[in-house]
Amino acid sequence: MLRTRLLTALIGGPIVVLVLYLGGLPWLAGIAVVSVLAWLEMDRLVGRPHLAPERLIGLLFILVALIESYLTTSGLLSADLLLPTLTILLIVSLSLALFDRVERPIAGWSLTFGTALYLGILLSHFILLRERSNGFWWVFVAGGLTWVYDASAYFVGSALGKHKLWPRISPKKSWEGLIGASVITPLVGALVGPWLLGITWWQGLALGLLIAVADPFGDFVVSLFKRQAQIKDAGSLLPGHGGFLDRLDSLMFTLPLAYYFALLVAGK
């Protein structure tokens, strides 16, 4: 299992770094493709048919959120596009719900928009963070610290884990893994922050601490979806890793917070 995970990472990692380095439209296109695949995986988790009209509307919202983030940060769009788009989609989707003959149409509609907001709003921050000044390094460091947290929690938990952290949500996580990762990640942040981001060591420490706090909650959210669906992995497109939601889970919490942290300490 570990060998398969490493092989997938060795193949996929350079591709992700290349697209991240290119930024701009290649990064937008890459995030859009990942978003579509994650949205299809979400279909499976919440039990909605792929081609249900409201699901297509939800997908449209996700893509608009990504495109608006790119156009705004690149200076090509001065007006807010997201709010009017969301308003129109709300009106259209609720009108379509009137014709849905399932037993609980509003429950399906709520699932659609809840998950569309979850993916669309959070993934749009991947674009916002990359398109800022020094954006490559901010995404690289925030994503790297997320990986450091996950790897530390896995290895420390595997070696020392005896006390279950939250068995109802994620039965394999341990308090020992959480504590170990929460110590290691801020220390790594303090080391790489001044070097790669030009921030002070204590700001790097704070970034690492912020990621250490947010990371497990992002993981637990996807675990909650999977547990409700009674499946182990959100998908199977990434051998050894599951699906795209399985890889994006923590990043969807850590990268948005890293974006606002970057605004706070480094401005626009």
N, C-alpha and C positions, 0 to 999 in steps of 0.2 A: 504493500500500500504506500509506504513512504517513498519507495523507489519510483513508483508511478507518479506520485505527486511531484517529486523532484524533476522527473523527465518532462512533465507537462510545463512546469515552471521554467525549465531551461529552454524550451521551445517557445513558449508564449511570452516570457519575460522580455527578451530583446525586441519582439514586435511591439509590445506595449511601450517600451522606452523610446523606440524609434518614432512611433506616432506621437507620443508625448513631446519629444524633442521638436518635431515638425510643427506642432501646435496648429493654430488657425483652423482651416477647413478640414485637414486630415484628422485632427483631434476631434472636431465636431462630428465628422462622419463616423469615426470609431466609436465615440460615446453613443451616437444614435443607433448604430448596429447593436451594440451591447444592450441598449435600452429596449429595443424591440425584442431581443432574445429573452431578456429578463421579464418583460411583460408577458410573453408567451408562457414562461415558467410560472408566473403569477396566476395565469389562467388555471393551470394544473392545481396550484395550491388552494385556490378559493373555489374550484369546481365550477367555473363558468365556461360555456362553449366559446371556442376561439373566435367565431364569426358573429357572435351576438352584437347587434348594433351598438349598444352602449359600450362594449369592449373596444370597438373601433374608435369611438369617440374618445374614450380614455387614452388610447394610443396616440390619437391626434393631439391631445393636450400635452402629453409627454414630449412629443416632437416639437411642438410650438414652444414649450418651456425651454428646451435646449437651444433652439434657433434664436429665440429672443435673447437669451443670455449671451450668445455669440455676437449678435448684431449690436446689442447695447454696449458691450465691453469694447468692441472694435470701432465704435463711433458711427456705425452705419444706421443706427436707429436712436432717435432722441425721445420718442413718445413711448409710453408704456403699452406694450402689446399683450401682455399676459392677462391683465384683468379683463379687458373687453373680450378676449378669446374665451376665458373661463366663464364669463357671463353668458355668452352665446351657447357654449357647450352645455352649461347647466340647463338652460331653457330647452334646448333641443333634446337632451337626454331625458329630462323629466317628462317632456311631451311624449317621447317614444315609450317611456315606462307605462303610459296609459294603455298601450296596445300589447304589453307583455302579458301573456296568458299563464305564466308560471304562478305558483301559489303565493309567493311573496315577492312581487316585482320591486318594491322599494328596498328590500334587503339586497337584491341583486344590484340595484342602482347604487346603493351605499357602498357595497364592496367595490364597485367599479371606480367610483370617485375617490374613495379612501385610498385605494392602492395606486390610482393614477397620480394623486397628489404626492403620495409617498415617494414614488419613483421619479416623477417629473420635477418636483421642487428640489429634492435632494441631489439628483443626478445633474441638474443644471449648475450646481455649484462646482462640479468638476470642470465645467467650461469657465465659470467666473474665476476660479483660482488659477487656471492655466493662462488665461488671457491678461492677467494683471502683470505689472512690472516684475521681472524675475520669476514669472509664473512657473516656468519649467522646474526650477529648484524648489519652489514651494510645494508643488504637487509631488515631486520626487521625495522630498523630506517627509511630508505628511504621510504619503503612502508607505515610505520606508519605515517610519516609526510605527505605523499600523502593523506592518509585517513583523517588526521587532516585538511588538506586544504579543501578537498571535503566536509567533515562534517561541517566545519566552514562556508564555502561559502553557503551551503544549509540552515543551521539554521539562520545565519545572514541575508541571502537574504530573507528567508521566513518571518522573523520578521520585517525587516526594508527596504527590497528592493522596491524601487519606480522607479529607473532609469534603463532602459534596457541597458545591456552591449553591446551586439552584436546581435540584433534581426534577422538579415539576416541569421546567422549561428545557434545560440542557443537562442531562444526567451525567455527562462525562466531565464537565467543568469542576474544578476543585478550588477551594480557598487558597491552597498553597500556590497553584498556578497563577491565580489572580494577584496575590501579594508579590510573588516573584516578578511578574511582568510589570506590575505597578511601580516597582523599584527600578528595574532595568531600563524601561522606556524613557522616563524623565532624564536619567543619567546619559543615555545616548543622545537625547535631545540637547542637553547642555553641551555635549561635545560637537555635534554636527551643526547646531544652530549658528554659532559665530562663523564657522568655516564656510558653510554653503549658503546661508541666508543673510549673513551680515548683521545678525542681531546679537545681543549680549548673551552670555552664558545662562543668566538667570531667566531670560526670555525663552531661550531654547529649553530650559528645564520646565518652564511653565507650559510650553507647547507640548512637550512630552507628557506632562501630567494631564493636560487637557485630553490628549489622545488616549491616555491610559484609563481615564474616567469614561469617555464616550464609547470606546471600542467594544467592551463587553455588551453594552446595551444594544448596539447595532446588531451584534451577533445574536443576542437573545430574541430580538424582534423577528428575524427570519426563522429562528428555531421555533418560535411560537406559531408562525404560519405553518411550518412543516409538521409540528406536533399536532396541530388541529387537523391537518390533512392526513395524518398518520403515514407519512413517508419520511425516509431518511434524508434524501437529497432533493433539492429543488429541481435539478436536472441531471443530465448525464453527458453534456457536451465537453466537459473538461475532465478527462480521466484522472481519477485520484482526488479530484476537488469537488465533484458534483456538477452543479450548474453555475450559471453566472450570478444568480442571487446568492449562492453560497460563498462566492468570492467577493461580491460587492457589499455584503451585509455590514461589516464594520466600517468600510470606507464611506458608506452613505451617511454615517454619523460623524466620522472623523474629518473628512475633507470639507464639508460645510463649516464646521467649527474652526478648522484651520484657516479658511477664507476670512472669517470675521476676526480671527486672531491677527491675521496678516494686516487687515485694515486698521486694527487697533495699534499695532506696534510699528508698522511700516507705511501706513497710508495707502493711497491708490497707486 
